[in-house]
Amino acid sequence: MEKQKFLSFNLGITDTAVISLQHVAEVVQISLAEICAVPQVPSCVLGIYNWRGEMLWLVDLEEMLGYPSLSQGGNFLSKMMAIVLEIEGKFLGLLVRQSMDIEWLDVSQMTSPSADLFYSKMIPFLRGYFINNTNDMMFNLDAVEIIQSPMWAIHNSSEIF
């Protein structure tokens, strides 16, 4: 058995996702009023946020993965949770409905994703999935793929962050 720690959180109305704790720098509660919108970025990018005196780009993770945007309907809360990912000195905030729990999961029990089970937008960011003890699927998201996504490359090959 090769158990690792993961952060679990809700995705959409009924789904659960996990992301490896090794890439989670912090989980912070953010007031939407504190997010500064930025023009000409992908629609899933909500804007920037002052995090520890740094500019932190915030992404609507659900919209990025093919779910309805968190801002649609009545489910946009005045305060959201942001999972701050860090890879090689780059930070990105993923806005989610709510956190969360720490899960110890056996990575040898992870199943590879098949394209017919998931939104096509989700596949590039999915390492696989686990089946928990209540037989629910938990999507294992790849923090490295999320941060290094070509989606963040904008005009003239410059990057968002």
C-alpha positions in Angstrom: 0.0 0.0 0.0 1.2 3.4 -0.9 -1.0 5.9 1.0 -0.7 9.7 0.3 -2.5 12.7 1.8 -5.1 14.4 -0.4 -7.4 17.4 0.1 -11.0 16.5 -0.8 -13.6 19.0 -1.8 -17.0 19.3 -3.7 -17.1 19.6 -7.4 -20.5 20.4 -8.9 -23.6 19.4 -6.9 -22.8 15.8 -6.3 -19.2 15.1 -7.2 -16.1 14.9 -5.0 -12.5 15.6 -6.1 -9.2 15.2 -4.4 -5.9 16.9 -5.1 -2.5 15.9 -3.6 -1.6 17.8 -0.5 2.0 18.1 -1.7 1.0 20.9 -4.0 -1.4 22.7 -1.7 0.2 25.8 -0.2 -2.9 27.0 1.7 -6.7 27.0 1.8 -8.2 30.4 2.3 -11.6 31.9 2.5 -12.1 34.6 0.0 -14.8 37.3 -0.2 -15.8 37.8 -3.8 -15.7 41.6 -3.3 -11.9 41.2 -2.9 -11.4 39.7 -6.3 -10.3 42.2 -9.0 -11.6 41.3 -12.4 -9.2 41.2 -15.3 -10.3 41.7 -19.0 -9.3 39.4 -21.9 -8.7 36.2 -19.9 -10.4 32.8 -20.2 -13.9 32.9 -18.8 -13.0 30.5 -15.9 -10.4 33.1 -14.6 -12.3 35.2 -12.1 -9.4 37.7 -11.6 -6.7 38.4 -9.1 -6.6 38.5 -5.3 -4.2 40.1 -2.9 -2.7 37.0 -1.1 0.1 37.7 1.4 0.9 40.9 -0.6 1.2 38.9 -3.9 -1.1 38.8 -6.8 -2.9 35.4 -6.8 -4.8 34.5 -10.0 -8.2 32.8 -9.1 -9.9 30.3 -11.3 -13.4 28.9 -11.1 -12.4 25.3 -11.0 -15.9 24.0 -11.9 -16.1 26.1 -15.0 -12.6 25.1 -16.0 -13.5 21.4 -15.8 -16.8 21.6 -17.8 -19.3 22.1 -15.0 -21.6 25.1 -14.9 -19.8 28.2 -13.6 -20.0 28.8 -9.9 -21.4 32.2 -10.8 -24.5 30.8 -12.5 -27.7 30.5 -10.7 -28.0 31.1 -7.0 -24.9 29.0 -6.0 -22.4 31.9 -6.0 -21.6 32.5 -2.4 -20.4 35.8 -1.0 -17.5 33.8 0.5 -15.7 31.0 -1.3 -12.8 28.7 -0.5 -9.7 28.9 -2.5 -7.2 26.1 -2.7 -3.8 27.8 -3.4 -1.6 25.5 -5.5 2.1 25.9 -5.6 4.5 24.4 -8.1 8.1 25.6 -8.6 7.3 29.0 -7.2 4.1 29.5 -9.3 0.9 29.9 -7.4 -2.7 29.5 -8.6 -6.0 29.8 -6.6 -8.8 27.3 -7.4 -12.1 28.5 -6.2 -14.3 25.7 -4.9 -17.7 25.5 -3.2 -16.4 24.3 0.1 -13.6 22.4 1.6 -12.9 19.8 2.7 -11.2 17.1 4.4 -7.8 15.5 4.5 -8.0 12.0 3.0 -5.4 9.2 3.2 -5.8 7.3 -0.1 -3.9 4.3 -1.4 -2.6 5.5 -4.8 -2.3 1.8 -5.9 -6.2 1.8 -5.7 -6.5 4.6 -8.2 -8.2 3.8 -11.5 -7.1 5.4 -14.8 -9.7 7.8 -16.3 -11.7 6.7 -19.4 -12.9 9.4 -21.7 -16.5 8.2 -21.7 -16.9 8.7 -17.9 -15.8 12.4 -17.7 -16.3 15.8 -19.2 -13.9 16.2 -22.1 -12.6 19.5 -20.5 -11.7 17.5 -17.3 -9.6 14.7 -19.0 -6.3 16.7 -19.3 -6.4 17.5 -15.6 -7.4 14.1 -14.3 -4.9 11.6 -12.9 -7.6 9.0 -12.2 -10.2 8.3 -9.7 -10.8 6.5 -6.4 -13.9 4.6 -5.2 -14.5 5.5 -1.6 -16.1 3.3 1.1 -19.6 4.4 0.1 -18.9 3.5 -3.5 -18.7 7.1 -4.7 -16.2 8.2 -7.2 -13.5 10.7 -6.1 -11.7 12.4 -9.0 -8.0 12.8 -8.5 -7.0 16.2 -10.1 -3.4 16.8 -11.3 -2.1 20.1 -9.7 0.9 20.2 -12.1 -1.3 19.9 -15.2 -3.7 22.6 -13.9 -0.9 25.1 -13.2 0.9 24.2 -16.5 -2.2 24.3 -18.7 -1.8 25.9 -22.1 -5.1 27.7 -21.2 -3.1 30.3 -19.2 -1.0 31.3 -22.3 -2.5 34.4 -23.7 -1.7 37.1 -26.3 1.7 36.9 -27.8 2.6 33.8 -25.9 2.8 35.7 -22.6 1.5 33.9 -19.6 -1.2 35.0 -17.2 1.1 34.3 -14.3 
